[in-house]
Amino acid sequence: PVYVHNPHLDALKDDILYHFSLGTGSHNLAAMFGDVKFVCVGGSPWRMKSFTEFIAAELAMEDPKSEYPNICAGTDRYAMYKVGPVLSVSHGMGIPSIAIMLHELIKLLHHAHCTDVTIIRIGTSGGIGLEPGTVVVTKQSVDATFLPKFEQVILGKTVVRSTDLDQRLAQELLQCSKGLNQFETVIGNTMCTLDFYEGQARLDGAFCSYTEADKQEYLLKAKEAGVCNIEMESSVFAAMCKLSGLRAAVVCVTLLDRLKGDQLSSSHEVLSNYQLRPQILVGSYIRKQLKAKAGNR
């Protein structure tokens, strides 16, 4: 089961999942979501709808040209789509946005009595010393000081949580990619930052108080610490999934090598191809898992 660690929820007559425009009083969550076994989350609503269409074709469950309604159409915060046992949800950009979404997603899965759920974040990232287009399956999420922890201030006190991810799931995804043999995939640490510009040592923000040499020194230290890529959501994602007992992975494609520059120079067509790679890998993995489960019945 999906665990929630909040005794106060039992006292609620209705639990309103405000940012999803759903709730236990207004919707039969068990009927709507009880069969969910895989949840895929990503920053962009457009990308998650695209993934829904892709997974529909991959699983041959529905016509991929169908119109998939946004389950969260009552709000403009997040988008949610469903095909069979696969739920696809957008999370916006950065730790605060994905954290809000995860609180309500975890409660949704709990209220729907879902079991054996695997959750995977698919997205984009900046690589460190990797060819653009390389897919990184996260071994461990680390902060901007390269430590595997997520810190949050609760009631004025700093609470530190583990950012461990499911290593067996990471290996399964790597093996799946080897079977596909379509693009380079590696396992490595992912640095999660609080900012896109200065927090990631970019030289092209509105403010910058360091040199190119400073940037290179920092990124090389990150590489020495096993960091393969940089994004802005993996730490809180890992921490919250671990707390709730969800089997979790992060699969991000690198759009550029940050040691060679800060801005994207690849064409729109090339970047679009790169962004499909996590979808292809995760879609293939889900198809294999469902086929294996069907074979064991």
WOMO-V15966 format. One record per pair of residues at least 12 apart in sequence whose ideal C-beta (glycine too) atoms are under 6 Angstrom apart, sorted by sequence separation. I is the first residue (numbers start at 0). GAP is how many residues later the second one is. If there is no record, write none. Layout:
BEGIN
I & GAP
I & GAP
END
This chain:
BEGIN
77 & 12
67 & 13
149 & 13
173 & 13
200 & 14
147 & 15
51 & 16
233 & 16
169 & 17
200 & 17
200 & 18
254 & 19
61 & 21
230 & 21
252 & 21
60 & 22
140 & 22
60 & 23
77 & 23
228 & 23
252 & 24
228 & 25
252 & 25
55 & 27
137 & 27
250 & 27
54 & 28
51 & 29
199 & 30
47 & 31
51 & 31
54 & 31
190 & 31
250 & 31
48 & 32
136 & 33
44 & 34
51 & 36
136 & 36
190 & 36
50 & 37
136 & 37
188 & 37
187 & 38
188 & 38
189 & 39
190 & 39
192 & 39
218 & 39
47 & 40
187 & 40
218 & 40
47 & 42
191 & 42
191 & 43
189 & 44
44 & 45
141 & 47
36 & 48
37 & 48
38 & 48
39 & 48
40 & 48
138 & 48
35 & 49
138 & 49
139 & 49
140 & 49
141 & 49
143 & 49
34 & 50
40 & 50
42 & 50
133 & 50
134 & 50
135 & 50
136 & 50
138 & 50
20 & 51
35 & 51
140 & 51
19 & 52
135 & 52
137 & 52
20 & 53
20 & 54
18 & 56
18 & 58
203 & 58
202 & 59
201 & 60
162 & 72
164 & 73
162 & 75
162 & 76
172 & 76
33 & 78
35 & 78
160 & 78
163 & 78
168 & 78
32 & 79
33 & 79
145 & 79
169 & 79
37 & 80
38 & 80
39 & 80
40 & 80
41 & 80
42 & 80
161 & 80
168 & 80
18 & 81
41 & 81
165 & 81
28 & 82
29 & 82
39 & 82
165 & 82
28 & 83
29 & 83
164 & 83
19 & 84
18 & 85
149 & 85
149 & 86
16 & 87
23 & 87
149 & 89
16 & 91
127 & 91
135 & 92
135 & 93
140 & 93
127 & 94
128 & 94
140 & 94
182 & 94
127 & 95
137 & 96
140 & 97
127 & 99
126 & 102
3 & 103
124 & 104
125 & 104
176 & 104
179 & 104
124 & 105
3 & 106
124 & 106
1 & 107
1 & 108
175 & 108
175 & 109
1 & 112
137 & 112
172 & 112
0 & 114
136 & 114
1 & 115
120 & 116
135 & 116
134 & 118
133 & 120
118 & 122
131 & 122
131 & 123
129 & 124
131 & 124
118 & 127
124 & 127
126 & 127
116 & 129
117 & 129
118 & 129
119 & 129
120 & 129
121 & 129
122 & 129
123 & 129
124 & 129
125 & 130
126 & 130
127 & 130
128 & 130
119 & 131
123 & 131
125 & 132
97 & 135
98 & 137
93 & 138
101 & 138
105 & 138
94 & 141
132 & 141
134 & 142
121 & 156
121 & 160
119 & 162
53 & 225
57 & 225
50 & 228
54 & 228
58 & 228
53 & 229
57 & 229
2 & 241
1 & 242
2 & 242
37 & 248
END
